[in-house]
Amino acid sequence: MSTRLRGSGLTCAMLARGDKQVLCAVSNESDEQAMASIDSTEYDSLRHIISFENDKFSCKEGVEWQCAIPVKKVELFYDDLNL
């Protein structure tokens, strides 16, 4: 079993180390639900999380969430697509 942090736990650790905001897929159900939202291209579920207090994540817009999974946006290049 891996001891690496993932999901909402990783977001907590990133905020604790001083990150000012973390781009996350969010959900009020579970980490799995947050991940499913980006798997189905519901990118409107991505938020910049700025804090974790009282067992809730808060985004820049002031909305609270139960779960927040950090995601990484990267630019694709022609060579990445094997065209």
Contacts in CASP RR format, 6 or more apart in sequence:
PFRMAT RR
TARGET T0000
AUTHOR 0000-0000-0000
METHOD contacts of the structure
MODEL  1
MSTRLRGSGLTCAMLARGDKQVLCAVSNESDEQAMASIDSTEYDSLRHII
SFENDKFSCKEGVEWQCAIPVKKVELFYDDLNL
5 13 0 8 1.000
6 69 0 8 1.000
7 31 0 8 1.000
7 67 0 8 1.000
7 68 0 8 1.000
7 69 0 8 1.000
7 70 0 8 1.000
8 31 0 8 1.000
8 57 0 8 1.000
8 67 0 8 1.000
8 68 0 8 1.000
8 69 0 8 1.000
10 69 0 8 1.000
10 70 0 8 1.000
11 22 0 8 1.000
11 24 0 8 1.000
11 49 0 8 1.000
11 52 0 8 1.000
11 57 0 8 1.000
11 68 0 8 1.000
11 69 0 8 1.000
11 70 0 8 1.000
12 52 0 8 1.000
14 22 0 8 1.000
14 70 0 8 1.000
15 22 0 8 1.000
15 49 0 8 1.000
15 50 0 8 1.000
15 51 0 8 1.000
15 52 0 8 1.000
20 50 0 8 1.000
21 48 0 8 1.000
21 49 0 8 1.000
21 50 0 8 1.000
21 60 0 8 1.000
22 48 0 8 1.000
22 49 0 8 1.000
22 68 0 8 1.000
22 70 0 8 1.000
23 46 0 8 1.000
23 47 0 8 1.000
23 48 0 8 1.000
23 49 0 8 1.000
23 70 0 8 1.000
23 71 0 8 1.000
23 72 0 8 1.000
23 73 0 8 1.000
24 34 0 8 1.000
24 46 0 8 1.000
24 47 0 8 1.000
24 48 0 8 1.000
24 49 0 8 1.000
24 57 0 8 1.000
24 68 0 8 1.000
24 69 0 8 1.000
24 70 0 8 1.000
24 71 0 8 1.000
25 34 0 8 1.000
25 35 0 8 1.000
25 37 0 8 1.000
25 38 0 8 1.000
25 45 0 8 1.000
25 46 0 8 1.000
25 68 0 8 1.000
25 69 0 8 1.000
25 71 0 8 1.000
26 34 0 8 1.000
26 37 0 8 1.000
26 45 0 8 1.000
26 46 0 8 1.000
26 47 0 8 1.000
26 49 0 8 1.000
26 57 0 8 1.000
26 59 0 8 1.000
26 65 0 8 1.000
26 67 0 8 1.000
26 68 0 8 1.000
26 69 0 8 1.000
27 33 0 8 1.000
27 34 0 8 1.000
27 37 0 8 1.000
27 45 0 8 1.000
27 65 0 8 1.000
27 66 0 8 1.000
27 67 0 8 1.000
28 65 0 8 1.000
28 66 0 8 1.000
28 67 0 8 1.000
29 66 0 8 1.000
29 67 0 8 1.000
30 66 0 8 1.000
30 67 0 8 1.000
31 67 0 8 1.000
31 69 0 8 1.000
33 67 0 8 1.000
34 45 0 8 1.000
34 67 0 8 1.000
34 68 0 8 1.000
34 69 0 8 1.000
35 69 0 8 1.000
37 45 0 8 1.000
38 45 0 8 1.000
38 46 0 8 1.000
38 71 0 8 1.000
46 71 0 8 1.000
47 59 0 8 1.000
47 60 0 8 1.000
47 61 0 8 1.000
47 63 0 8 1.000
47 65 0 8 1.000
47 68 0 8 1.000
48 59 0 8 1.000
48 60 0 8 1.000
49 57 0 8 1.000
49 58 0 8 1.000
49 59 0 8 1.000
49 65 0 8 1.000
49 68 0 8 1.000
50 58 0 8 1.000
50 59 0 8 1.000
50 60 0 8 1.000
51 57 0 8 1.000
51 58 0 8 1.000
52 58 0 8 1.000
52 68 0 8 1.000
55 66 0 8 1.000
56 64 0 8 1.000
56 65 0 8 1.000
56 66 0 8 1.000
57 64 0 8 1.000
57 65 0 8 1.000
57 66 0 8 1.000
57 67 0 8 1.000
57 68 0 8 1.000
58 64 0 8 1.000
58 65 0 8 1.000
59 65 0 8 1.000
END
